[in-house]
Amino acid sequence: MTLATTGRVLCIGAANIDRKLTAKGPLRMGTSNPARQHESFGGVARNVAENLAHLGAGVALLTAVGRDSGGQALLAHAQVAGIDTGSALVFEGQASGTYTAVLDQRGDMVLALADMELYEQLTPERVAAGLSGPAALTVADLNLPLETVSALVRTVQPLVVVAVSEPKMARLPADLSGLRLLILNRGELQARVGRQVDSDAALLDACREVQAQGVRDIIVTSGSAGVSYTTPGGIEHLDVVPAEVVDVTGAGDAFSAAACWSLLKDPDDLRLACRRGMYLAARTVASRSTVIPANAGTHAELALDARYGFPRSRE
């Protein structure tokens, strides 16, 4: 199987205004804490799309925004980044999505609050109407309604689904037949199978159970414990790429974007996809940006596959 290396990637899901509040000292519950605020553009699908655009992929974003200042800014920023927003839906009288994260003084997330009601408007019919032209790869996040994810799994290939949170694992359909790849963390995997995944044997059993539901491959991220991915013989594990943690926001989306970009070029090499994903995630946690700016050079280094031990991509 070979995917076009220059083919378009369609990302479907959330595009939010992200607000990050980082505590200046130890957090104390029930009282006011001094903090620094940073506002940026976010949303899983949007973050993946921007990272992919920085990597040189042609990208389209199918999302929903309100007809408000936040929605206008989200779409304008995406267009400047090189993302096609022609299929984005704009709704009157509704607020664009927001995500507010509270980080401790080390940059680790303590709490996040998300207003994602607008994405219930991304119904199967509206999403189907926005699927204009073929895509080399489609990436959907679980901010979409269950019925929409089910329709995409049934009708779109190759499809990658990126989990969002443990509660939103309820939006992943029971039948995953035809799904190319599911990217999720260990907590989200536990939510899917309904039990603790606290050992290598338990991880293998859980992945086999989900694969039996129809998905071809699974990537399980475990933060500082590294990444695991399915193979024909079971599961392989990669240790985390060392990085100084400044802010973890966006690291998972960076991982997903680089892994998807890698599958465009090397569709059967999941190990390489994970290594590329871990590299971009490590560079993202070392930055204060949810998506590393294009002029930072990080995406260009990854695209060249130089200095980091990656084999050069096949032409």
N, C-alpha and C positions, 0 to 999 in steps of 0.2 A: 504494500500500500504506500502510495506517495501523494502527499498534498502539495499543491502549488506553493512554492516559497514566496511568491509575490501576491498570493490570493488575499482577498479581503477577510478580515475577522469581524464578525458581528457580535457586539456585547449587548446583552439585554438585562436590564435591572435598574438598580438605584443610582441616582446622581443627587448628592446632598450638599448642603452647606455644613461643613464640619467645624465645630468649636472645641478646642482643647484647652483645658484649664490645668496647669501644672503647679502643684503645691510648692511653695518656697521652703517648707520645712515639713516635719512629721505631721500627718493628717490627724485631726481630732474630730470625731463624730459629734454632731449635735451643736456645733458652733461654727463661726466664720473662720476660714483659713486663708491667709495671704496666698495669692496665686498670680501667675502670669497667664494671659489669654492669648491664644493664637487662632485665627480663623482662616479656613482654607476651603477648597473644593474637595468633596469626597463622594462616598457611595462606592460600593464594591465594584459594580459594573463600570462606573465612570473611572475609578482608579485603575482598573485593569486596562481599560481602553487607552488612558493617557500613557501608561507605561508601554503599552504595545506601540503606540504612535511614536514614542521616543526611540523605540527599538527599530523603527523603520517600516513597520507593518501598516498596510492600509486598514483603517478601522472605521466602523460605523457604530453609533450608539443609539439604541432604542430604549428610551426612558420616558418618564413623566415628570413634568415640572409645573408649578403654578404660574399664572400670569402675574408675577410679582418681581421685585428687584432681584431676589435670589435666583429665580428661574432664568431671568435674562442674563445674569452674570454667569451662571453655570453654562448655558449654551454658548455664550460669547467666548468664554475661556476654552471650552472644548474645541470650538472652531479654530481658534488661534493655535491650539495644540495639534491641529491637523486631523481632528476627528469629524467625520460626517455626522451631523445631527439632523439630517433631513427627515428622519422617521420619528423624531422625538415628539411626544404628545404634550400640548400645552393646555392646561385646564383653568377656566375662569373660576374665581371665587374660592380657590383652594391654595393653601400654602405649599411651597416647595419643601421637600424633605429636609430634615435637620438631624444631625448626630452630634451629641455633646459628650465628650469624654473627660473624666476627672483622672489625672495622672498624679502619682506620688512624686516625691522629689527626685527619685531615681529614673523617672520616665515610664514606670510600669503602670498600666491601667488599673484603677481601683473600681471604677464604676462608669457605665456609659448609659445615656438615655437617648432613645431614637424615636423620632416622629416619622413613621414611614407609611402612614395611612394612604397617602396619595397613590402608592404603587398597587393598591387594590384595583385601580383603574386600568391596569395593564392586563386586561382580560384576554382569553385565547383569541377572540375575534379581532381585537385591536392589534395584538401582537402579530397575528397572521397577516393582517393588512399591511404591517410595516416590514414584512420580510420581502423586500424588493431586491431581486437578483440573487444569484448563488453566492454563498460564502464558503471559503476554504475551511473555516472553523467557526462555530458559534459557541459563545460563552454566556451562560445564564447564571444569575445569582438567585438565592432563595429569598430575596425580598419579593419575588413574584408570587402571585397566588398559586395554590396547589394545582388548580385546574389548568393554569397556563404552563406550569412546569410539566405536567402530565402530557399536555398537547405537544410541547417541544420535544420531549423524550420520544414520543410516538412518531413524529413527523420530520425532525431535523437531524441530519447526520453530516459530519461528525459533531457531537455535542459534548461540551464540558460543563458540568455543574459545579459551582463554587458555593460551599456552605457559608452561612452568615453568622449564625448563633445556634446554641442548643435549642431554644424554643422554636426557632424557625425550621428545624429539621422536620417538623410536622408538615412542612410544605413539599417534602420530597415524596413522590408517589411510591406506592408499594411495588409497582412493576417498573423496573429500570431497563427493560430490554431495549437494546440499541444504544444505550448511553456509553460514550467512549471513555469518559474519565470523570470521577468524582473526587474533588479536593475538599478535605475537611480536617478538623483537628480531633484530638483524641476524645475530648468532651462531646463533640458533635457525633462522633462514631458511637460513643456510649449511649447517647440519646437515641440513635437509630436502632441499636440492637437491644436496648432496654436493660443493660447490665454493665457492671464495671469492666473496664479493659485495663487491667493493672499488671499485666505480664506479657512477655513476648508470645506465649502460647495463646493467651486470651486475645491478643491483637490479631494473630493469625486466624483464630476461629471467627472473630467478628468480621474480618475482611472476607473470609470465605462465605459467611452467611450473606453479606451484602452482595457479593459477586453472584451468588446463586439467584439473586433477584434480577439479574440481567446486566449489570454494569461490567464493562470489560476490565477496567483497571481502577485502582483506588490509590490516592496519595494521602497519607495521614501525617500532619505536622504536629510536633510536640514541643514547640518553643525551644528552650535551651537544650532539650533532650534530642533534638535532631528531627529527621524525617524518615518515614518508612513508606515503602511503595510495593505494590504487588508485582509478582513475577509469575511465569508459568509454573515454577516450582514452589511458590509460597510467597515469602516476603523478604525484602532486603532493607537494610537500614543504613543511613548516612548520618555521620556526626555533624553537629551544627558548625557553620562557618563562624570563626571567632569575630566578634565585633564589640565595640564600645557602645553600650545602649544609651542613646540620648532620648529617643521617643519611639515606642513600638507601633504607633498608629500607622497603618498602611503597609506594614511588613508582609502580612499575609496576602494582600492584594498584589504586591510586587512579586512575591513568590509565584502566585497563580499566573500573572502576566508573563513572566519569563519562562515558566514551564510551558504555557500555551504557545508562546513564540518558538520555543525549542521544538515542539511537536509539529509545527508547520515545516520545519527544516529537517528534522529527524524523527518522523512519526512513530517509529517503533523503539525508540531509545528512551525509556522512562527514567533510567538512571541519569542520563545526561540532562533531561528536563528538570529533574530534581536538583541537580548540582547547579544548573543555571539559575533556578528559582532561589536556591539558598544563597547564592552570591548576591543577587539583587536585593533579597530580603535583608541580608547583613548590612549592605550599604544603606538601606532605607532606615533601619533602626539606629544607625549612626548619624542620621540627619534629623533635623527638626521638621523636615518636609514630609507630608503624607505621600507625595510622589516626588522623587528627586527631580529637580529641574533638568530640562534637556541640555542646558549648557554646562552641567556639572561633569559631563564626560563619562559617567558611570555606564549609561546605556550603550554608548559607543564602544566602550571597552568590552562589554559583554557581547555585543554584536560581532566584534572582531574575534572573539574567542581567544584572545591573547593573554599571556601572563598567568592564567589561572588553571592551566593544565587541561583545558577542554580540547578535545579533538576538533579540528576544523570541520565545519559543516560540509556535507556533500553538496556538490553543485547540481 
